[in-house]
Amino acid sequence: QPVSQETLAGIPWYGRSTLTGLFQRVAANGPRDPSVWRKLVARADVIAHSLTSKQAALVLSALARAQHRNESFLRRFSVKFVPSLVESAELVDLCGII
């Protein structure tokens, strides 16, 4: 069943662990609403500097699973954060980042 509206309402305040899990849940269960994905990506953009390599891989894989592409977020993320994440990433995390 889709993620509840009550859960989605907290997107602007979620930290990196909760947000990462929510990305995965929305990708798997919906809703498929573009406005939900815009909110998720906007929050991820704000906290991207604090994501671990595993969390970054989970966020990016959820975007791929949902077939949601936000070019400006992906460009900014790949330029500003991926280089430092790759240094500390485990091999399985690299699969999600690359």
Salt bridges, closest charged atoms under 4 A:
ASP45 OD2 - ARG76 NH2 2.46
GLU71 OE2 - ARG69 NE 2.80
ASP93 OD1 - LYS54 NZ 3.10
